[in-house]
Amino acid sequence: MPHVKRFDHVGITVADLDQATAFFVALGLEVEGRMPMEGEFVDTVIGIPDSRSEIVMLRLAGGGPGVELSSFTRPDHQPGSPAAMSTELGLRNVAFEVDDLHATVDQLAADGYGLVGGIGRYEKLWLMAYVRGPDGIIVSLAERIG
């Protein structure tokens, strides 16, 4: 019997909340809300006593699953590997379908975010690329071409 009712969001911990928010807004997500998080409830859920963070929730204009960005002020955040590749265990990418992959990649490159590899073509159906964003976040971008 399934227990999950719906997929709500993916949470990503970042060092610079404003920079990461700007990155996802440039992709077309909208800020749904921003707020500090602290107190007994949060400490219980995440298992870190006396924690304090700030979160930003982003979603597409039409709704659906979101991206929750968190930045901790207490305790200090622990850096991950900013050069992590797809073979490393854990969350490897957040994926979005885009209208124009080349234009999106060019826009992100102008903002200082580069490709992990190259732009690949899957048969006559998809163009796809991985872009490395703030804090090493890999964003998978795909354009349906067929």
ZATIDREN-208203 format. One line per field, with one value per residue: chain; x, z, y of N, C-alpha, C, O in turn. Coordinates in pm, whole numbers, plus 32768, in hexadecimal, padded with zeros to 4 digits. Atoms other than C-alpha are relative to their C-alpha. Layout:
chain: A;...
n_X: X;...
n_Z: Z;...
n_Y: Y;...
ca_X: X;...
ca_Z: Z;...
ca_Y: Y;...
c_X: X;...
c_Z: Z;...
c_Y: Y;...
o_X: X;...
o_Z: Z;...
o_Y: Y;...
//
This chain:
chain: A;A;A;A;A;A;A;A;A;A;A;A;A;A;A;A;A;A;A;A;A;A;A;A;A;A;A;A;A;A;A;A;A;A;A;A;A;A;A;A;A;A;A;A;A;A;A;A;A;A;A;A;A;A;A;A;A;A;A;A;A;A;A;A;A;A;A;A;A;A;A;A;A;A;A;A;A;A;A;A;A;A;A;A;A;A;A;A;A;A;A;A;A;A;A;A;A;A;A;A;A;A;A;A;A;A;A;A;A;A;A;A;A;A;A;A;A;A;A;A;A;A;A;A;A;A;A;A;A;A;A;A;A;A;A;A;A;A;A;A;A;A;A;A;A;A
n_X: 8054;7FAD;8010;7FE8;8075;7FD0;7F76;800C;7F8A;7F79;7FB8;7F72;7FBA;7FA2;7FB5;802F;808E;8025;7FC5;8047;8087;7FF5;7FE7;807D;805C;7FD5;8033;8090;804E;8029;7FF6;8081;7FF3;7F7D;8015;7F9F;802D;7FBB;805A;800A;8034;7F97;7F95;802F;800B;7F7E;7FA2;7F8F;802D;7FE0;7FE2;8043;7FEA;8062;8026;804B;8049;8016;8052;802A;8077;8077;8001;7FB9;7F91;7FAC;7F75;7FED;7F75;7FE7;7F7A;7FF5;7FAC;7FDA;7F6E;7FC4;8019;7F8E;7FFA;7FF9;7F9F;8038;7FE1;8039;802B;8077;7FE5;7FFE;8080;804F;804B;7FA0;802E;808B;8018;8069;8011;7FFA;802B;7F8D;7F8D;7F89;8011;7FF8;7F73;7FB8;8023;7FBD;7F70;7FE9;8006;7F8E;801B;7FDA;802A;7FB2;7FCA;8029;808E;8016;807D;8034;804A;8037;8065;7FD7;7F7C;7FF1;7F7F;7FF2;7FBE;7FDB;802B;7FC3;7FDD;7FEC;807F;800C;8087;8013;805B;8024;805D;803D;7FEF;8048
n_Z: 8000;8004;7F91;802E;8040;806A;7FF3;7FDF;801C;7FE6;7FAD;801D;7FA6;804A;7FAE;801F;8021;8068;807F;802E;8025;8081;8065;8021;8039;808C;804B;8011;7F87;7FB7;7F70;7FC0;7F7A;7FBF;7F71;7FA7;7FC3;7F86;7F95;7FD9;806F;8065;7FC1;7FF6;8085;8042;7FA5;7FE0;7F97;8008;808A;8039;8090;804C;8075;806E;804E;808B;8053;8080;7FF4;7FFF;7F8B;800C;7FA2;7FEE;7FD2;7F82;7FE3;7F72;7FDC;7F6F;7FB7;7F89;7FFF;8083;8064;8022;8092;8049;806C;806B;8081;7FFE;8081;7FFB;7FC2;7F6E;7FC1;7FD3;8064;8065;8053;8002;8090;8035;8091;802C;808A;8058;7FB1;8020;7FC8;7F6E;7FE0;801A;7F96;7F85;8014;7FED;7F70;7FC4;7FE6;8076;8017;7FC2;8074;8079;8021;8042;8048;7FF5;807A;8036;7F9D;7F96;7FE7;7F6F;7FCC;7F71;7FDF;7F72;7FC7;7F81;7FA0;8045;8023;808D;8035;807F;8056;8076;8061;8059;808C;805C
n_Y: 7F8A;7F87;7FA4;7F77;7FC4;7FA9;7FD1;7F73;7FAF;8030;7FA0;7FF3;7FA6;7FAC;7FA0;7F79;800F;7F9F;802D;8076;7FD5;7FBB;8068;8045;7F9D;7FEF;8074;7FF0;801B;7F89;800A;8011;7FC8;8000;7FF2;8041;807D;8027;8027;808D;8050;8016;804E;808A;803C;8012;8042;7FA7;7FA4;7F72;7FDA;7F8B;7FF6;7FB2;804F;7FC5;8064;7FD6;8058;7FC9;7FAC;8054;8057;807F;8012;7F8B;8009;7FB8;7FE0;7FE3;7FD4;8005;7FA2;804B;7FF7;7FE2;8068;8055;8003;807E;7FFA;7FAF;803E;8087;8033;8054;8082;7FF4;801F;7F8F;7FB6;7FD5;7F91;7FD6;7FFE;7FA9;7FF7;7F75;7FE8;7FED;802A;7FB1;7F7A;800C;8019;7F82;7FA1;802A;7FEB;7F71;7FE9;8043;808E;804A;808A;806B;8047;7FBB;800E;8080;8015;8087;801E;7F83;7FDD;7FA6;7FC8;7FFD;7FD4;7FE6;7F82;7FFA;7F81;7FDA;8069;807F;803F;8023;7FEF;8042;7FB5;8050;7FC4;8063;7FD3;8056
ca_X: 8000;8099;80D4;8148;802A;80F3;8252;827A;83E2;8555;8625;8782;886F;893B;8A40;89BB;8840;8822;890D;885D;8707;8773;87F1;86A2;85DB;86AB;8638;84CE;846B;83B7;83F0;82C5;8347;8475;848E;8575;855E;85B8;8526;84C7;83FF;851D;8623;8550;8514;867B;8724;8804;87D3;87CD;87CE;8777;8749;8698;85D5;8551;8442;8436;833A;82D3;81BC;80BE;8114;818C;82C2;83AF;8518;855A;86A5;872F;8857;88C8;8945;8955;8A0D;8AFF;8AB2;8B95;8C11;8BD3;8CA7;8C66;8CF7;8C22;8BDD;8AB6;8B62;8B69;8A59;893F;8865;8919;8838;86F5;8653;8587;84F6;853F;84C2;8619;873F;884C;87C0;879E;8904;8982;88C8;8952;8AB2;8A97;8A46;8B7E;8AE6;8B7C;8B2E;8B9D;8BD3;8B30;89DD;8967;885B;8786;870E;862A;8570;863D;8760;87F1;8907;8980;89D7;8A92;89ED;8A35;8ADC;8B15;89A1;8976;8842;87D3;8733;8677;85C8;84D0;8528;8455
ca_Z: 8000;7F9C;80B0;7FEE;7F8A;7EB9;7E79;7F1B;7F07;7F07;8018;7FCF;80D1;8048;80CF;8024;8026;7F50;7E42;7E31;7E2B;7D0B;7C4C;7C62;7C1D;7ADF;7A78;7A9D;7BFC;7CD8;7E48;7F05;8058;8130;82A6;83CA;8463;85CC;8706;87A1;8674;857C;8671;86A1;852E;84B5;85ED;8625;8775;8776;85FB;853A;83C6;82C3;81AC;805B;7FAD;7E32;7D3D;7BD4;7B9B;7B61;7CA9;7CCE;7D81;7E09;7E64;7FCF;8007;816A;81F6;835B;8443;8566;8562;844B;8309;829F;813A;804D;7F1E;7E27;7D13;7D60;7C30;7BDF;7C6F;7DD3;7EBE;7F15;7E5F;7D17;7C56;7C46;7AED;7A25;78C8;780E;76CA;7638;76CA;7610;767B;77E4;77EA;774F;7853;7972;78DE;78D4;7A47;7A84;7A89;799C;790C;79C6;787A;7732;768D;762F;753D;758A;743C;739C;74DF;75DC;760B;7769;7833;7999;7A1C;7B63;7C2F;7D81;7E85;7D7C;7D47;7C00;7B3F;7A25;7908;77EF;76B6;75FC;748A;73F9
ca_Y: 8000;8151;824C;837F;8464;855D;85DB;8731;87AE;8769;880F;8890;8926;8A48;8B39;8C74;8C7A;8DB4;8D2D;8BDD;8C83;8D64;8C31;8B7D;8CBA;8CE8;8B8A;8BF9;8B91;8C8A;8CCF;8C4A;8CB8;8CFE;8CD1;8C82;8B28;8ADD;8A4C;8901;8886;88B6;8830;86F6;86BB;86F0;8664;8794;8844;89C3;89DD;8B16;8B30;8C00;8B5A;8BC5;8AF8;8B12;8A83;8AAC;8BA9;8A92;89E5;8881;8800;8905;8942;899E;8A4C;8A55;8B12;8AD0;8BDE;8AEA;8A01;8A59;89A4;8889;88A8;8786;873F;885C;8783;864F;857A;8498;8364;83F0;8377;8462;8559;859F;868B;874A;872D;8828;8826;896B;8A07;8A5B;899C;8A5E;8BB0;8B3A;8AB4;8BFB;8CCA;8BFB;8C0A;8D86;8D75;8CA1;8B44;8A46;88F4;87BC;8709;8769;877C;8621;85B2;8481;83FD;8501;853E;8601;86ED;86DD;877C;878F;88EB;891C;8A2E;8ACC;89EE;88E2;8899;87DC;8847;8763;8824;8777;87F4;8718;872D;8618
c_X: 8059;7FE2;8010;7F85;8026;8090;7FFB;807A;8080;8044;8094;803C;806C;8048;7FC8;7F71;7FD6;8034;7FB4;7F71;8002;8016;7F7E;7F95;8024;7FD2;7F69;7FAB;7FDF;800B;7F72;8001;808D;7FEA;8072;7FC2;8056;7F98;7FF8;7FD0;806E;8070;7FDB;8002;8089;8069;807A;7FCF;8030;8027;7FB5;8024;7F9B;7FE2;7FBA;7FBE;7FE6;7FAC;7FEB;7F7D;7F80;7FF5;8050;8072;805C;808F;8008;8095;800D;808F;8007;8059;8030;7FD5;8035;7FE2;8082;8007;8003;806C;7FC5;801B;7FC7;7FCE;7F8C;8016;8002;7F75;7FB9;7FB6;8061;7FCE;7F6D;7FE2;7F8A;7FF8;7FFC;7FD2;8075;807E;8079;7FF8;800D;8090;8051;7FE6;8048;8097;8023;7FFE;8070;7FED;8017;7FC9;805B;8046;7FE1;7F6A;7FF0;7F79;7FD9;7FA1;7FCE;7F97;8029;808C;800C;808C;7FF9;804A;801E;7FE2;8047;8017;800B;7F80;7FFF;7F6D;7FFE;7F98;7FE6;7F9C;7FCA;800A;7FB3;7F82
c_Z: 8000;8075;7FD4;7FB6;7F8D;801A;8013;7FDA;8016;8052;7FE1;8061;7FB3;8060;7FEE;7FCC;7F90;7F77;7FC8;7FD6;7F78;7F8E;7FD6;7FC9;7F6D;7FA9;7FEB;8078;8045;8096;803A;808D;8033;8094;804F;803B;807B;8067;8011;7F8D;7F9C;803A;8008;7F77;7FC3;805A;8022;8069;7FE5;7F72;7FD9;7F6D;7FC5;7F84;7F9A;7FB6;7F76;7FB7;7F79;8013;800A;8079;7FE7;8064;8003;8023;807F;8017;8092;8011;8098;8035;8082;7FEF;7F74;7F9F;7FE4;7F68;7FCA;7F96;7F8D;7F75;7FF8;7F74;8016;8045;8098;8038;802D;7F8E;7F9C;7FA9;8017;7F6D;7FDC;7F69;7FDC;7F70;7F9F;8050;7FE5;803C;8099;802B;7FEB;806E;8081;7FF6;8013;8094;804B;801E;7F81;7FFA;804C;7F92;7F83;7FEE;7FB0;7FBC;8011;7F8C;7FC4;805F;8060;7FEB;8097;8026;8097;800E;8095;8033;8082;805A;7FBF;7FD9;7F6B;7FDA;7F76;7FB1;7F83;7FAB;7FA7;7F72;7F9E;803C
c_Y: 807C;805D;8091;8032;805D;8024;8096;8053;7FB1;806C;7FFE;8064;8049;805E;808D;7FF8;805F;7FD5;7F88;8022;8043;7F9D;7FBC;805E;8019;7F8C;8007;7FDC;8084;7FE7;7FFA;803B;7FF4;8016;7FC1;7F83;7FE6;7FD7;7F6A;7FA7;7FDF;7FAA;7F6C;7FBD;7FE5;7FC1;8053;8064;808F;802C;807F;8005;8062;7FAD;8059;7F8D;803C;7F9A;8042;804B;7FAD;7FA5;7F82;7FF7;807A;7FDD;8054;8012;8024;802F;800A;806E;7FC1;7F70;8023;7F8E;7FB4;7FF5;7F71;800F;8052;7FC7;7F73;7FD9;7F9E;7F7A;8007;7FE7;807E;8042;803C;8073;801D;8019;805A;7FF1;8094;800B;8002;7FE4;8058;808C;7FFD;7FEB;8080;8066;7FDC;8011;8094;8026;7FB7;7F6D;7FB0;7F73;7FA0;7FB1;8050;7FF3;7F7F;7FFA;7F6E;7FE9;8084;8037;806F;8038;800B;802B;800C;8085;7FFD;808C;8020;7F87;7F76;7FB8;7FE3;800B;7FBF;804D;7FAE;804D;7F92;8037;7FAB;7FCB
o_X: 80AF;7F70;7FD5;7F50;7FDE;80C1;7FC2;806D;8080;803A;80D1;800B;80BC;8018;7FB8;7F5A;7F88;7FEC;7F95;7F3F;7FAD;7FE0;7F62;7F43;7FCB;7FBF;7F32;7F31;8024;7FF2;7F23;7F9C;80DD;7F9D;80B6;7F48;80D0;7F21;8034;8005;8083;80A0;802F;8031;80A0;80D3;80E2;7F82;809E;807F;7F4D;8098;7F3D;803C;7F7A;8001;7FB2;7FB8;8000;7F33;7F24;7F95;80A9;807D;806A;80B3;7FEB;80DF;7FBD;80EB;7FB7;80C6;8092;7F5E;7FE9;7FE0;80F0;7FA9;8044;80B8;7F69;7FE0;7FF6;7F93;7F6B;7FB5;8002;7F11;7FF9;7FBC;80BA;8020;7F21;802D;7F23;805F;7FB9;7FCE;806C;80B0;80BC;805B;8048;80BE;80A8;8042;8080;80D8;808C;803E;8079;803F;7FDA;7F91;80D2;80BC;8019;7F24;802B;7F1B;8028;7F31;8019;7F37;7FDB;80E4;7FAA;80EE;7F8F;80B1;7FCB;801C;80B2;7FC8;7FFC;7F87;801A;7F16;804B;7F29;8043;7F42;8017;7FDC;7FAF;7F39
o_Z: 8057;80A3;8012;7F5D;7F2A;808A;7FC0;7F93;8051;8031;7FD5;806D;7F6C;80CF;8050;7F58;7F39;7F13;7F51;7F74;7F24;7F21;7F5E;7F77;7F1A;7F30;7F99;8072;8032;80C5;8029;80BE;8002;80BC;801F;804A;8071;8058;7FC6;7F7A;7F7A;7FF9;7FF2;7F6B;7F8E;802B;8044;8049;7FB3;7F60;8012;7F46;8008;7F49;7FBC;7F91;7F6A;7FD0;7F69;8072;8051;8084;7F93;80BE;7FA0;8034;807D;8023;80C7;7FD1;80D6;8002;80BE;7FD4;7F13;7FC5;7FF5;7F29;8002;7F98;7F4A;7F12;7FA6;7F2C;8088;806E;80DA;7FFD;8051;7F1B;7FC2;7F7C;8049;7F2C;8020;7F27;8020;7F27;7F31;8098;8043;8071;80D4;808B;803C;8099;80C4;8058;804C;80BD;80C6;8064;7F1A;805B;805C;7F9F;7F6E;8045;7F45;7FE3;7FF2;7F88;7FC0;8035;807C;7FB5;80DA;7FE1;80D0;7FCE;80E6;8005;809D;805A;8002;7FA7;7F1A;8017;7F1D;7FE2;7F46;7FDE;7F69;7F55;7F27;7FFA
o_Y: 808A;8068;80EA;7FEF;8066;8018;80DD;80B7;7F45;80E2;7F93;80D4;800C;8077;80D6;7FD8;8038;7FDF;7F84;7FEB;8027;7FAF;7FAF;8035;8028;7F9D;7FBD;7FE5;80E8;7F78;8056;806C;7FA4;806D;7F67;7F79;7FDA;7FF2;7F1D;7F3A;7F6A;7F4D;7F15;7F4C;7F78;7F9B;801B;80BE;80A5;8080;80A0;7FFE;808D;7F72;80BD;7F2D;80AB;7F22;80BA;8030;7FD4;7F59;7F80;804B;80C1;7F69;80CC;7FB1;8071;7FFB;8050;8087;7FEE;7F5B;8027;7F19;7FE8;7FC5;7F19;8070;8022;7FF5;7F23;802A;7F7B;7F3A;7F9F;800F;80E1;8014;8089;80C3;7FC9;8061;805C;7FE2;80E3;7FA8;7FCC;803B;8083;80BE;8057;802A;80A0;80AC;8033;8033;80B3;8087;7FBF;7F32;7FCB;7F3F;7FB8;7F90;80BB;7FBF;7F70;803E;7F14;801C;80E6;8079;80C9;7FF5;802D;800D;8026;809B;7FD3;80EE;7FEA;7F29;7F11;7F47;803B;7FCD;7FE4;8064;7F7A;808F;7F49;80A5;7FCC;7F80
//
